[in-house]
Amino acid sequence: MKTDIEIARECELRDIEQIAKYIGIPVDELEKYGKHIAKVPEKLIDEEKVAKSNLILVTAITPTKAGIGKTTVSIGLALGLNKLGKKAVCALREPSLGPCFGVKGGAAGGGYAQVLPMEKINLHFTGDFHAITSAHNMISALLDNYIYQHRDEGFALKEVLWKRVLDVNDRNLRYVVTGLGSKTDGITAESGFDITPASEIMAILCLSKNLDDLRRRVDNIILGIKINDEPFYVKDMGVGGAITVLLMDAIHPNLVQTTEQTPAFVHGGPFANIAHGCNTIIATKMAMTFGEYVITEAGFGADLGAEKFFDIKCRKSGLQPKLTVIVATTQGLKMHGGVPVDKIKEPDAEGLIKGLENLDRHIENMKKFGQKVVVSFNRFATDIDSEMDIVRKHCEKMGVGFAENNAFMEGGEGAKELAQVVIDTIENKASEPLHLIYDDSDDIKTKIEKICFNIYRAEKVTFGKAALRMLERIEKLGIENYPVCIAKTQYSFSADPKMYGCPSGFTINIRDLVINNGAEMIVAIAGDIMRMPGLSKSPQAERIDIVNGQIEGLS
């Protein structure tokens, strides 16, 4: 089997103007980044067309280190729909350099279901991540300077809430001390770094309606708490316009193409374990403006990405998915069924059947949102028909659609079965109007508990001292109406990454809360999750290289 990058190089890429013309985007509106990438201005969104488009969410069972292939299925479904004569468009997230050089090596799909040019998408792309990183750290520099320049006037913050970000996995930067040296070198203070996908600027970009809305949100970022216990905002420094200038290009969605020249928008990149895990509202609505069927994904398992997609992104945008696809693999199911990771490629019907409990819980959760569910069996080379039939028959018993996906090996041809099931389901009985897990009027503590009890199935939710203090502050600020984004491990329904399968009777501890006042959401930090990942003993960077002028090691 050829590598992803070898397959990508063999694909014939069309000029991005041809891709735009295919779905009706005016060519003179494109801002081209070379021959195969272009930004499309957000002003082209047409809400009437958005309302007529069929939005499909792709999510997954609880992920394992064996991989699930959610992005590959998302792209494959678009390819399959186009094979059946439907005008389908993808709306996906941008890869982060952290995982690409850490554990993944790339995040642009796989095999014959990729978005291209994959090297550029996986690396610097159109500079969106760099713009977000620069904007975030510009605020940090301006804040430090403001404190330094105004300290003789009696200005001080008793608590600084704003950290720095970098799009690299670097555990040494989680907690740092800044401003060491002489008086002219700044004020000594404790600080730290999050990874760029966890930046509030990233969340703002992904949740903004347009540039004016983005500017409003940037102004409303809370940077710290003053001595008089009042919040200090970006607008108090008068630099909201300067920060918005850095994001003027980044706000426009990026148009690319798949291995079969299907249009795809790739824009925004928050992680679902430490952020809200969805691409931008603007990119999704742009895809829906020009696509009959739009396939988007939410990060990691349905307990994280899908919940946040519904409770945050859809709540704020009014989007109504017609269908949710849950991706499952035999290897992932076996791991959740207690099969050792070194044995999951071997036949094991008993372990597979036990692991179906994890799939069942995700199906039940999606039905709570009123979603019609189709299970996509993402086929790997080691899979056998008898085990696929076990999953198929189980889904029939559960009353949900089922289809094999083999887009990795066969491209659109391998996803036609899935595409047909999706079409039939939407045409015959699409999802109900969206049900949300909590109400805007619920307080933040209640919202967190409703997610933990109803989606994770926790028995108890506890709050650390830092979280309790923040709950009081949130109430005082009058922002209890904000949705909640829980940051926790992606490997379990619980906050324990080793608690696989379908656990129950566990406790979720919320150790802290982060106020994203500009993004208008509250981030709840559960368990030991870190918002700045570390690198493994053998990071993927060791295998990325340039050989004869060509990049190797990206997937």
Secondary structure, DSSP 8 states (H G I E B T S, - for coil): ---HHHHHHHS----HHHHHHHHT--GGG-EESSSS-EE--GGG--HHHHHHSEEEEEEESS--TT---HHHHHHHHHHHHHHTT--EEEEE----HHHHHHT-S--SEETTEEEESHHHHHTTTTSHHHHHHHHHHHHHHHHHHHHHHHGGGT--EEEE---EEESS--GGGSSEEE--SSGGG---EEE-EEEGGG-HHHHHHHH-SSHHHHHHHHHT-EEEEETTS-EEEHHHHT-HHHHHHHTTTTTS-EEEEETT--EEEE-----TTTS--B--HHHHHHHHHH-SEEEEEBSSSIIIIIHHIIIIIIHHH----SEEEEEE-HHHHHHHTT--GGGTTS--HHHHHHHHHHHHHHHHHHHHTT--EEEEEE--TT--HHHHHHHHHHHHHHT-EEEEE-HHHHGGGGGHHHHHHHHHHHHHH---S---SS-TTS-HHHHHHHHIIIII--SEEEE-HHHHHHHHHHHHHT-TTS-EEEE--SS-SSS-TT--SS--S-EEEEEEEEEETTTTEEEEEETT--SS----SS-GGGG-EEETTEEE---
